[in-house]
């Protein structure tokens, strides 16, 4: 009987405390400042240097480019930029090595899908992924 009274007293005492959980789908969860989420890609900034592909420890990034159609201009134009988020470890190395800051990390972490094929994201999807861009200090 003493244990039951102790349990009820503990429950009643904690009922008045502030709720520490979040109503997740309805209320956004606050993320830490250095949270590494899904990448956003700016294709107009990319110079197709392949540094992000070379530094990636899981080889989940595929980048291809072609020569600029104007013969007077040097450099390449990006054709494809794909990331396989099924094996991406969100290590932030691709954003650190990019000389033009064409890749940035966001606070977006929503990658839940019913098919593994949906984890393969292309240039168009990564360009449109602009929600919750992390502010750099």
C-alpha positions in Angstrom: 0.0 0.0 0.0 2.9 2.3 0.8 4.3 1.7 -2.7 1.0 2.6 -4.3 0.8 5.9 -2.4 4.4 6.7 -3.4 3.7 6.1 -7.0 0.5 8.2 -7.0 2.4 11.1 -5.2 5.1 11.0 -7.9 2.5 11.0 -10.7 0.6 13.9 -9.2 3.8 15.9 -8.6 4.9 15.5 -12.2 1.5 16.3 -13.7 2.0 20.0 -13.1 5.5 20.1 -14.7 5.9 21.6 -18.2 5.7 19.1 -21.1 9.1 18.4 -22.7 7.9 16.6 -25.8 6.8 18.0 -29.1 3.7 17.4 -31.2 6.1 16.6 -34.1 4.2 16.7 -37.3 2.2 19.8 -36.2 5.0 21.6 -34.4 8.6 21.9 -35.9 11.4 20.6 -33.7 14.1 23.1 -32.9 17.4 21.9 -34.3 20.9 22.8 -32.9 22.9 25.4 -34.7 25.4 22.8 -36.0 22.8 20.3 -37.2 23.7 18.7 -40.5 20.6 17.9 -42.6 20.0 17.4 -46.3 22.1 19.3 -48.7 20.9 22.1 -51.0 22.6 22.5 -54.3 23.0 25.7 -56.3 23.8 24.6 -59.9 24.5 28.1 -61.1 27.5 28.3 -58.7 28.9 24.9 -59.6 32.1 24.9 -61.7 32.2 21.0 -62.0 35.5 20.7 -60.2 34.6 17.2 -58.8 36.1 18.0 -55.3 32.8 17.0 -53.6 32.8 13.7 -55.5 36.5 13.0 -54.6 36.1 13.8 -50.8 32.9 11.8 -50.3 33.7 8.8 -48.1 30.7 6.8 -49.2 30.9 7.6 -52.9 27.2 8.7 -52.9 27.7 11.8 -55.1 27.6 11.6 -58.9 28.6 14.7 -60.9 29.0 15.1 -64.6 29.6 18.1 -66.8 30.2 19.1 -70.4 32.3 21.7 -72.1 30.8 25.1 -72.4 29.0 25.6 -75.7 30.5 29.0 -76.2 34.0 28.4 -77.6 35.3 31.7 -76.1 34.4 30.7 -72.5 36.5 28.3 -70.4 35.1 25.8 -67.9 32.3 23.3 -67.9 28.5 23.3 -67.5 26.9 20.9 -65.0 24.9 18.1 -66.6 24.0 15.9 -63.6 24.4 16.1 -59.9 22.9 13.2 -57.9 23.1 12.1 -54.3 22.1 8.7 -53.0 20.8 9.5 -49.5 20.4 5.8 -48.8 24.2 5.7 -48.2 25.0 9.4 -47.5 26.2 9.9 -43.9 25.6 13.7 -43.9 29.2 14.3 -43.0 29.4 17.8 -44.4 32.7 17.2 -46.2 31.2 18.0 -49.6 30.1 21.5 -48.4 33.5 22.2 -46.7 35.5 21.4 -49.8 33.3 23.3 -52.4 35.2 26.4 -53.5 32.1 28.2 -54.7 29.8 27.2 -51.9 27.4 25.5 -54.4 26.5 22.9 -51.7 25.1 24.0 -48.3 23.6 22.0 -45.5 20.1 22.7 -44.4 18.1 21.9 -41.2 15.8 19.7 -43.2 15.9 16.0 -42.2 12.7 14.7 -43.8 13.7 11.7 -45.9 11.0 9.2 -44.9 9.7 7.3 -47.9 8.0 4.0 -48.7 10.5 3.1 -51.4 14.3 3.0 -51.4 14.3 4.4 -54.9 13.0 7.7 -53.5 16.3 8.3 -51.6 18.1 8.9 -54.9 17.8 12.7 -55.4 18.7 14.5 -58.6 19.8 18.0 -59.5 16.3 19.4 -59.8 15.2 18.1 -56.3 18.4 19.3 -54.6 18.0 22.8 -56.2 14.4 23.1 -55.0 15.3 21.9 -51.5 15.6 25.3 -49.9 13.7 24.9 -46.6 15.5 25.7 -43.4 18.9 26.7 -44.8 21.4 26.8 -42.1 22.8 30.2 -41.3 26.6 30.4 -41.2 28.2 32.6 -38.6 
